[in-house]
Amino acid sequence: MLRIAVFVSGGGTNLQALIDAQKAGKNPNGEIALVLSSSKKAYALERARQNGIATEILPRRQYATVDAYDEALLQIMERYRIDLVVLAGFMCILGSKFTKAYDRRIINVHPSLIPSFCGDGFYGIHVHEAALSYGVKVTGATVHFVNEITDGGQIIMQKAVDVLPNDTPETLQRRVMEEAEWVILPKTVQLICNGEIQ
Ligand code: GAR
């Protein structure tokens, strides 16, 4: 049984997809043991509490350096005996201390088809604004391993989503979540917990 920590900063719809999959018995070899938020205001925390999942709040600005933040995160990971870290809308960059300690044990969901619209500055709604202003006709989501390069780790799963003529950043964001993120993130977590992806 892998003990999973889900790192969040906002609404937590991807966290909800993971909780729903677990409740539906789709991940018998994994258990969400912790939800860690960079913000005390994140609605994701409420979702965790409603489901009896332990929570921790660790704002990045309380730490002087990336190294100090990584160290604090690692201590929490040890305390909860975490095997797998899932970044689900986590808006802080992890340092190499953390990514090296959890090499191939951290995954992230990103709301575009990497290598498009990724890297520094591409997060949340900005990704969809960029996709629309570029004029792509197909976008999607990517789940990848996390290393020290932002959105640069090995790709595990992707799913394409059509851009429609009247899309706004918000309608596109919603469709990418529904059709891609909420599908490929729980699927990837399940495959890792089953030992089918290493
Ligand atoms: C999701 O679209 C996720 O892919 C994105 O933030 C949103 C979080 O939504 N993550 C990134 O942009 C990371 N670079 P949620 O809190 O409802 O899951």
py3Dmol code that shows the C-alpha trace and the ligand (Angstrom):
import py3Dmol

protein = """\
ATOM      1  CA  MET A   1       0.000   0.000   0.000  1.00  0.00           C
ATOM      2  CA  LEU A   2       1.571   3.307  -1.073  1.00  0.00           C
ATOM      3  CA  ARG A   3       1.005   6.287   1.187  1.00  0.00           C
ATOM      4  CA  ILE A   4       0.205   9.318  -0.967  1.00  0.00           C
ATOM      5  CA  ALA A   5       0.597  13.034  -0.210  1.00  0.00           C
ATOM      6  CA  VAL A   6      -1.347  15.407  -2.465  1.00  0.00           C
ATOM      7  CA  PHE A   7       0.120  18.933  -2.651  1.00  0.00           C
ATOM      8  CA  VAL A   8      -2.427  21.671  -3.420  1.00  0.00           C
ATOM      9  CA  SER A   9      -2.777  25.460  -3.480  1.00  0.00           C
ATOM     10  CA  GLY A  10      -6.318  26.139  -4.675  1.00  0.00           C
ATOM     11  CA  GLY A  11      -9.695  24.645  -5.439  1.00  0.00           C
ATOM     12  CA  GLY A  12      -8.611  21.047  -5.377  1.00  0.00           C
ATOM     13  CA  THR A  13     -10.770  19.571  -8.138  1.00  0.00           C
ATOM     14  CA  ASN A  14      -7.922  17.230  -9.055  1.00  0.00           C
ATOM     15  CA  LEU A  15      -7.654  16.234  -5.404  1.00  0.00           C
ATOM     16  CA  GLN A  16     -11.404  15.535  -5.524  1.00  0.00           C
ATOM     17  CA  ALA A  17     -10.914  13.282  -8.563  1.00  0.00           C
ATOM     18  CA  LEU A  18      -8.287  11.324  -6.592  1.00  0.00           C
ATOM     19  CA  ILE A  19     -10.549  11.063  -3.544  1.00  0.00           C
ATOM     20  CA  ASP A  20     -13.474   9.913  -5.708  1.00  0.00           C
ATOM     21  CA  ALA A  21     -11.333   7.254  -7.403  1.00  0.00           C
ATOM     22  CA  GLN A  22     -10.144   5.989  -4.025  1.00  0.00           C
ATOM     23  CA  LYS A  23     -13.693   5.890  -2.644  1.00  0.00           C
ATOM     24  CA  ALA A  24     -14.861   3.993  -5.721  1.00  0.00           C
ATOM     25  CA  GLY A  25     -12.270   1.327  -4.943  1.00  0.00           C
ATOM     26  CA  LYS A  26     -10.215   2.122  -8.029  1.00  0.00           C
ATOM     27  CA  ASN A  27      -6.920   2.423  -6.156  1.00  0.00           C
ATOM     28  CA  PRO A  28      -6.709  -0.538  -3.772  1.00  0.00           C
ATOM     29  CA  ASN A  29      -2.915  -0.242  -3.537  1.00  0.00           C
ATOM     30  CA  GLY A  30      -2.797   3.422  -2.553  1.00  0.00           C
ATOM     31  CA  GLU A  31      -4.107   5.636   0.214  1.00  0.00           C
ATOM     32  CA  ILE A  32      -4.195   9.433   0.412  1.00  0.00           C
ATOM     33  CA  ALA A  33      -2.480   9.908   3.777  1.00  0.00           C
ATOM     34  CA  LEU A  34      -1.997  13.682   3.635  1.00  0.00           C
ATOM     35  CA  VAL A  35      -3.125  16.828   1.832  1.00  0.00           C
ATOM     36  CA  LEU A  36      -0.481  19.551   2.055  1.00  0.00           C
ATOM     37  CA  SER A  37      -1.412  23.080   1.067  1.00  0.00           C
ATOM     38  CA  SER A  38       0.775  26.126   0.446  1.00  0.00           C
ATOM     39  CA  SER A  39      -2.185  28.319   1.445  1.00  0.00           C
ATOM     40  CA  LYS A  40      -4.501  28.185   4.428  1.00  0.00           C
ATOM     41  CA  LYS A  41      -7.315  29.515   2.215  1.00  0.00           C
ATOM     42  CA  ALA A  42      -7.244  26.677  -0.321  1.00  0.00           C
ATOM     43  CA  TYR A  43     -10.690  25.070  -0.705  1.00  0.00           C
ATOM     44  CA  ALA A  44      -8.807  21.808  -1.267  1.00  0.00           C
ATOM     45  CA  LEU A  45      -8.250  21.719   2.516  1.00  0.00           C
ATOM     46  CA  GLU A  46     -12.009  21.636   3.051  1.00  0.00           C
ATOM     47  CA  ARG A  47     -12.301  18.701   0.645  1.00  0.00           C
ATOM     48  CA  ALA A  48      -9.624  16.855   2.627  1.00  0.00           C
ATOM     49  CA  ARG A  49     -11.319  17.546   5.974  1.00  0.00           C
ATOM     50  CA  GLN A  50     -14.711  16.422   4.629  1.00  0.00           C
ATOM     51  CA  ASN A  51     -13.078  13.119   3.770  1.00  0.00           C
ATOM     52  CA  GLY A  52     -11.174  12.640   7.008  1.00  0.00           C
ATOM     53  CA  ILE A  53      -7.751  13.147   5.412  1.00  0.00           C
ATOM     54  CA  ALA A  54      -4.949  14.736   7.464  1.00  0.00           C
ATOM     55  CA  THR A  55      -3.899  18.244   6.383  1.00  0.00           C
ATOM     56  CA  GLU A  56      -0.784  20.382   6.722  1.00  0.00           C
ATOM     57  CA  ILE A  57      -0.325  24.014   5.704  1.00  0.00           C
ATOM     58  CA  LEU A  58       3.126  25.177   4.649  1.00  0.00           C
ATOM     59  CA  PRO A  59       3.259  28.659   3.079  1.00  0.00           C
ATOM     60  CA  ARG A  60       6.367  29.172   0.941  1.00  0.00           C
ATOM     61  CA  ARG A  61       6.870  32.755   2.147  1.00  0.00           C
ATOM     62  CA  GLN A  62       7.562  31.570   5.694  1.00  0.00           C
ATOM     63  CA  TYR A  63      10.874  30.124   4.468  1.00  0.00           C
ATOM     64  CA  ALA A  64      13.869  32.203   3.406  1.00  0.00           C
ATOM     65  CA  THR A  65      15.193  29.816   0.782  1.00  0.00           C
ATOM     66  CA  VAL A  66      14.005  27.007  -1.483  1.00  0.00           C
ATOM     67  CA  ASP A  67      16.329  24.693   0.456  1.00  0.00           C
ATOM     68  CA  ALA A  68      14.684  25.577   3.775  1.00  0.00           C
ATOM     69  CA  TYR A  69      11.231  24.980   2.291  1.00  0.00           C
ATOM     70  CA  ASP A  70      12.368  21.643   0.830  1.00  0.00           C
ATOM     71  CA  GLU A  71      13.763  20.634   4.216  1.00  0.00           C
ATOM     72  CA  ALA A  72      10.487  21.458   5.981  1.00  0.00           C
ATOM     73  CA  LEU A  73       8.534  19.500   3.352  1.00  0.00           C
ATOM     74  CA  LEU A  74      10.864  16.510   3.702  1.00  0.00           C
ATOM     75  CA  GLN A  75      10.370  16.453   7.464  1.00  0.00           C
ATOM     76  CA  ILE A  76       6.610  16.315   6.966  1.00  0.00           C
ATOM     77  CA  MET A  77       6.981  13.560   4.343  1.00  0.00           C
ATOM     78  CA  GLU A  78       8.992  11.553   6.867  1.00  0.00           C
ATOM     79  CA  ARG A  79       6.464  12.137   9.636  1.00  0.00           C
ATOM     80  CA  TYR A  80       3.623  10.813   7.467  1.00  0.00           C
ATOM     81  CA  ARG A  81       5.818   8.089   5.885  1.00  0.00           C
ATOM     82  CA  ILE A  82       4.928   9.275   2.372  1.00  0.00           C
ATOM     83  CA  ASP A  83       5.839   7.082  -0.614  1.00  0.00           C
ATOM     84  CA  LEU A  84       4.350   9.105  -3.474  1.00  0.00           C
ATOM     85  CA  VAL A  85       3.849  12.862  -3.861  1.00  0.00           C
ATOM     86  CA  VAL A  86       1.146  14.122  -6.247  1.00  0.00           C
ATOM     87  CA  LEU A  87       1.248  17.798  -7.235  1.00  0.00           C
ATOM     88  CA  ALA A  88      -2.359  18.738  -8.019  1.00  0.00           C
ATOM     89  CA  GLY A  89      -2.463  22.474  -8.632  1.00  0.00           C
ATOM     90  CA  PHE A  90       0.487  23.124  -6.300  1.00  0.00           C
ATOM     91  CA  MET A  91       1.758  26.593  -7.183  1.00  0.00           C
ATOM     92  CA  CYS A  92       5.203  26.490  -5.516  1.00  0.00           C
ATOM     93  CA  ILE A  93       8.384  25.334  -7.214  1.00  0.00           C
ATOM     94  CA  LEU A  94      10.179  22.496  -5.436  1.00  0.00           C
ATOM     95  CA  GLY A  95      13.962  22.614  -5.114  1.00  0.00           C
ATOM     96  CA  SER A  96      16.450  19.929  -6.081  1.00  0.00           C
ATOM     97  CA  LYS A  97      16.810  18.822  -2.459  1.00  0.00           C
ATOM     98  CA  PHE A  98      13.190  17.668  -2.495  1.00  0.00           C
ATOM     99  CA  THR A  99      13.067  16.415  -6.094  1.00  0.00           C
ATOM    100  CA  LYS A 100      16.258  14.365  -5.610  1.00  0.00           C
ATOM    101  CA  ALA A 101      15.021  12.845  -2.342  1.00  0.00           C
ATOM    102  CA  TYR A 102      11.784  11.786  -4.079  1.00  0.00           C
ATOM    103  CA  ASP A 103      13.232  10.957  -7.493  1.00  0.00           C
ATOM    104  CA  ARG A 104      10.495   9.317  -9.678  1.00  0.00           C
ATOM    105  CA  ARG A 105       8.173   9.476  -6.685  1.00  0.00           C
ATOM    106  CA  ILE A 106       6.698  12.925  -7.479  1.00  0.00           C
ATOM    107  CA  ILE A 107       4.186  13.461 -10.268  1.00  0.00           C
ATOM    108  CA  ASN A 108       2.492  16.621 -11.494  1.00  0.00           C
ATOM    109  CA  VAL A 109      -0.574  17.356 -13.591  1.00  0.00           C
ATOM    110  CA  HIS A 110      -0.127  20.226 -16.042  1.00  0.00           C
ATOM    111  CA  PRO A 111      -3.004  21.700 -18.089  1.00  0.00           C
ATOM    112  CA  SER A 112      -1.421  21.575 -21.571  1.00  0.00           C
ATOM    113  CA  LEU A 113       0.273  19.117 -23.891  1.00  0.00           C
ATOM    114  CA  ILE A 114       3.897  19.520 -22.761  1.00  0.00           C
ATOM    115  CA  PRO A 115       6.185  20.845 -24.305  1.00  0.00           C
ATOM    116  CA  SER A 116       3.597  23.478 -25.286  1.00  0.00           C
ATOM    117  CA  PHE A 117       2.649  26.185 -22.779  1.00  0.00           C
ATOM    118  CA  CYS A 118       4.753  24.979 -19.880  1.00  0.00           C
ATOM    119  CA  GLY A 119       7.660  26.104 -17.734  1.00  0.00           C
ATOM    120  CA  ASP A 120       8.006  29.214 -15.587  1.00  0.00           C
ATOM    121  CA  GLY A 121       4.953  31.499 -15.684  1.00  0.00           C
ATOM    122  CA  PHE A 122       2.661  28.888 -17.244  1.00  0.00           C
ATOM    123  CA  TYR A 123       0.262  27.821 -14.538  1.00  0.00           C
ATOM    124  CA  GLY A 124      -3.493  27.700 -13.965  1.00  0.00           C
ATOM    125  CA  ILE A 125      -5.638  29.938 -16.174  1.00  0.00           C
ATOM    126  CA  HIS A 126      -2.540  31.536 -17.804  1.00  0.00           C
ATOM    127  CA  VAL A 127      -1.869  28.284 -19.643  1.00  0.00           C
ATOM    128  CA  HIS A 128      -5.288  28.444 -21.318  1.00  0.00           C
ATOM    129  CA  GLU A 129      -4.966  32.167 -22.079  1.00  0.00           C
ATOM    130  CA  ALA A 130      -1.685  31.397 -23.846  1.00  0.00           C
ATOM    131  CA  ALA A 131      -3.169  28.475 -25.790  1.00  0.00           C
ATOM    132  CA  LEU A 132      -6.091  30.621 -26.997  1.00  0.00           C
ATOM    133  CA  SER A 133      -3.935  33.581 -27.950  1.00  0.00           C
ATOM    134  CA  TYR A 134      -1.568  31.303 -29.872  1.00  0.00           C
ATOM    135  CA  GLY A 135      -4.573  29.852 -31.683  1.00  0.00           C
ATOM    136  CA  VAL A 136      -3.951  26.133 -31.182  1.00  0.00           C
ATOM    137  CA  LYS A 137      -6.884  23.907 -32.138  1.00  0.00           C
ATOM    138  CA  VAL A 138      -5.936  21.081 -29.796  1.00  0.00           C
ATOM    139  CA  THR A 139      -4.672  21.292 -26.238  1.00  0.00           C
ATOM    140  CA  GLY A 140      -4.932  18.900 -23.297  1.00  0.00           C
ATOM    141  CA  ALA A 141      -3.224  17.794 -20.123  1.00  0.00           C
ATOM    142  CA  THR A 142      -0.025  16.013 -19.162  1.00  0.00           C
ATOM    143  CA  VAL A 143       0.990  13.967 -16.146  1.00  0.00           C
ATOM    144  CA  HIS A 144       4.754  13.780 -15.706  1.00  0.00           C
ATOM    145  CA  PHE A 145       7.428  12.913 -13.198  1.00  0.00           C
ATOM    146  CA  VAL A 146       8.859  15.963 -11.442  1.00  0.00           C
ATOM    147  CA  ASN A 147      12.551  16.812 -11.508  1.00  0.00           C
ATOM    148  CA  GLU A 148      14.426  20.083 -10.867  1.00  0.00           C
ATOM    149  CA  ILE A 149      13.330  21.523 -14.241  1.00  0.00           C
ATOM    150  CA  THR A 150       9.854  23.121 -14.172  1.00  0.00           C
ATOM    151  CA  ASP A 151       7.516  20.824 -16.163  1.00  0.00           C
ATOM    152  CA  GLY A 152      10.651  19.099 -17.478  1.00  0.00           C
ATOM    153  CA  GLY A 153      10.391  15.564 -16.062  1.00  0.00           C
ATOM    154  CA  GLN A 154       9.529  12.441 -18.038  1.00  0.00           C
ATOM    155  CA  ILE A 155       6.008  12.389 -19.472  1.00  0.00           C
ATOM    156  CA  ILE A 156       3.818   9.558 -18.199  1.00  0.00           C
ATOM    157  CA  MET A 157       0.415  10.228 -19.742  1.00  0.00           C
ATOM    158  CA  GLN A 158      -1.245  12.835 -21.975  1.00  0.00           C
ATOM    159  CA  LYS A 159      -4.764  13.400 -23.238  1.00  0.00           C
ATOM    160  CA  ALA A 160      -5.772  15.775 -26.013  1.00  0.00           C
ATOM    161  CA  VAL A 161      -8.793  18.090 -25.845  1.00  0.00           C
ATOM    162  CA  ASP A 162     -10.267  20.106 -28.734  1.00  0.00           C
ATOM    163  CA  VAL A 163     -10.315  23.893 -28.532  1.00  0.00           C
ATOM    164  CA  LEU A 164     -13.760  25.149 -29.632  1.00  0.00           C
ATOM    165  CA  PRO A 165     -14.379  28.350 -31.620  1.00  0.00           C
ATOM    166  CA  ASN A 166     -16.075  30.253 -28.787  1.00  0.00           C
ATOM    167  CA  ASP A 167     -13.823  29.108 -25.954  1.00  0.00           C
ATOM    168  CA  THR A 168     -12.779  31.535 -23.236  1.00  0.00           C
ATOM    169  CA  PRO A 169      -9.853  30.672 -20.946  1.00  0.00           C
ATOM    170  CA  GLU A 170     -12.417  29.586 -18.353  1.00  0.00           C
ATOM    171  CA  THR A 171     -14.467  27.288 -20.618  1.00  0.00           C
ATOM    172  CA  LEU A 172     -11.287  25.756 -21.997  1.00  0.00           C
ATOM    173  CA  GLN A 173      -9.850  25.245 -18.513  1.00  0.00           C
ATOM    174  CA  ARG A 174     -13.011  23.472 -17.417  1.00  0.00           C
ATOM    175  CA  ARG A 175     -13.069  21.180 -20.469  1.00  0.00           C
ATOM    176  CA  VAL A 176      -9.382  20.288 -20.074  1.00  0.00           C
ATOM    177  CA  MET A 177     -10.042  19.403 -16.439  1.00  0.00           C
ATOM    178  CA  GLU A 178     -13.150  17.320 -17.107  1.00  0.00           C
ATOM    179  CA  GLU A 179     -11.944  15.497 -20.201  1.00  0.00           C
ATOM    180  CA  ALA A 180      -8.257  15.153 -19.413  1.00  0.00           C
ATOM    181  CA  GLU A 181      -6.900  16.039 -15.947  1.00  0.00           C
ATOM    182  CA  TRP A 182      -9.540  14.263 -13.853  1.00  0.00           C
ATOM    183  CA  VAL A 183      -9.063  11.174 -16.041  1.00  0.00           C
ATOM    184  CA  ILE A 184      -5.296  10.836 -16.440  1.00  0.00           C
ATOM    185  CA  LEU A 185      -4.245  11.898 -12.941  1.00  0.00           C
ATOM    186  CA  PRO A 186      -6.172   9.183 -11.025  1.00  0.00           C
ATOM    187  CA  LYS A 187      -5.234   6.667 -13.735  1.00  0.00           C
ATOM    188  CA  THR A 188      -1.521   7.434 -13.369  1.00  0.00           C
ATOM    189  CA  VAL A 189      -1.683   7.266  -9.569  1.00  0.00           C
ATOM    190  CA  GLN A 190      -3.412   3.893  -9.803  1.00  0.00           C
ATOM    191  CA  LEU A 191      -0.775   2.515 -12.219  1.00  0.00           C
ATOM    192  CA  ILE A 192       2.083   3.703  -9.987  1.00  0.00           C
ATOM    193  CA  CYS A 193       0.464   2.207  -6.868  1.00  0.00           C
ATOM    194  CA  ASN A 194      -0.004  -1.087  -8.754  1.00  0.00           C
ATOM    195  CA  GLY A 195       3.691  -1.071  -9.659  1.00  0.00           C
ATOM    196  CA  GLU A 196       2.869  -0.846 -13.371  1.00  0.00           C
ATOM    197  CA  ILE A 197       4.840   2.409 -13.768  1.00  0.00           C
ATOM    198  CA  GLN A 198       8.232   2.773 -12.105  1.00  0.00           C
TER     199      GLN A 198
END
"""
ligand_1 = """\
18
GAR
C -5.250 22.494 -12.667
O -5.726 22.869 -13.933
C -3.806 22.052 -12.750
O -3.517 21.346 -13.916
C -3.097 23.374 -12.744
O -3.798 24.148 -11.793
C -5.162 23.714 -11.745
C -5.513 23.381 -10.313
O -6.884 23.113 -10.176
N -1.706 23.229 -12.418
C -0.747 23.964 -12.950
O -0.948 24.887 -13.708
C 0.666 23.604 -12.497
N 1.634 24.140 -13.404
P -7.465 22.318 -8.923
O -6.928 22.983 -7.661
O -8.940 22.470 -9.061
O -7.023 20.860 -9.036
"""
view = py3Dmol.view(width=600, height=400)
view.addModel(protein, "pdb")
view.setStyle({"model": 0}, {"cartoon": {"style": "trace"}})
view.addModel(ligand_1, "xyz")
view.setStyle({"model": 1}, {"stick": {}})
view.zoomTo()
view.show()
